[in-house]
Amino acid sequence: MEEKRFLSPWGLAFCGLLILAAGALYLILSLSPKGTKAIVELDGETVLEKDLSRLTESETFSLEGAGGIQVSIEFSPQGAAVVSSTCPDQVCVQTGKLTRAGESAVCLPAKVSLRLEGSENPVDGIVY
């Protein structure tokens, strides 16, 4: 009597690839900034608020900070970043793209800050 297998080796490999693809899709979707709002501040005053979840393409916003320093910020559905600044140290540009609520980039010489807020729980942990 011939033994029947539920899946052939090729079928098993196909199922494994399908599970890996589903996992990758889940990770990509869970890392996107759902409902995240980008807030730009100049010297502590809010200059611009942008809802990233409503964007369909990239937008750039430029402003002049303290000391005449020019700062350009790019907003996209994937996040926000300081893309250029005329400040001497470029720390704000090197911070890269902000993608999650709670992240921030600050240009201290220009007194400009970019931060993300969102619907995520702002509490990191609770200790009893």
Solvent accessible surface area in square Angstrom, and as a share of the most:
residue,aa,sasa,rsa
1,M,243,1.09
2,E,153,0.69
3,E,149,0.67
4,K,185,0.79
5,R,177,0.65
6,F,194,0.81
7,L,69,0.34
8,S,59,0.38
9,P,88,0.55
10,W,213,0.75
11,G,20,0.19
12,L,116,0.58
13,A,53,0.41
14,F,129,0.54
15,C,49,0.29
16,G,32,0.31
17,L,119,0.59
18,L,106,0.53
19,I,125,0.64
20,L,125,0.62
21,A,61,0.47
22,A,61,0.47
23,G,34,0.33
24,A,51,0.39
25,L,105,0.52
26,Y,152,0.58
27,L,107,0.53
28,I,117,0.59
29,L,99,0.49
30,S,55,0.36
31,L,90,0.45
32,S,48,0.31
33,P,9,0.06
34,K,125,0.53
35,G,38,0.36
36,T,1,0.00
37,K,71,0.30
38,A,0,0.00
39,I,7,0.04
40,V,0,0.00
41,E,31,0.14
42,L,49,0.24
43,D,95,0.49
44,G,63,0.61
45,E,124,0.56
46,T,72,0.42
47,V,65,0.38
48,L,44,0.22
49,E,95,0.43
50,K,47,0.20
51,D,47,0.24
52,L,0,0.00
53,S,64,0.41
54,R,194,0.71
55,L,22,0.11
56,T,128,0.75
57,E,126,0.56
58,S,63,0.41
59,E,68,0.30
60,T,89,0.52
61,F,53,0.22
62,S,68,0.44
63,L,19,0.09
64,E,100,0.45
65,G,9,0.08
66,A,35,0.27
67,G,83,0.80
68,G,41,0.39
69,I,23,0.12
70,Q,84,0.37
71,V,0,0.00
72,S,22,0.14
73,I,0,0.00
74,E,58,0.26
75,F,1,0.00
76,S,5,0.03
77,P,42,0.26
78,Q,108,0.48
79,G,0,0.00
80,A,0,0.00
81,A,11,0.09
82,V,6,0.03
83,V,68,0.39
84,S,53,0.34
85,S,12,0.08
86,T,94,0.54
87,C,4,0.03
88,P,120,0.75
89,D,74,0.38
90,Q,56,0.25
91,V,86,0.50
92,C,1,0.01
93,V,42,0.24
94,Q,138,0.61
95,T,63,0.37
96,G,30,0.29
97,K,99,0.42
98,L,6,0.03
99,T,45,0.26
100,R,112,0.41
101,A,28,0.21
102,G,69,0.66
103,E,66,0.30
104,S,58,0.37
105,A,3,0.02
106,V,64,0.36
107,C,3,0.02
108,L,140,0.70
109,P,51,0.32
110,A,0,0.00
111,K,109,0.46
112,V,2,0.01
113,S,25,0.16
114,L,0,0.00
115,R,72,0.26
116,L,3,0.01
117,E,70,0.31
118,G,33,0.31
119,S,98,0.63
120,E,92,0.41
121,N,115,0.59
122,P,124,0.78
123,V,81,0.46
124,D,156,0.81
125,G,54,0.52
126,I,121,0.61
127,V,144,0.83
128,Y,233,0.89
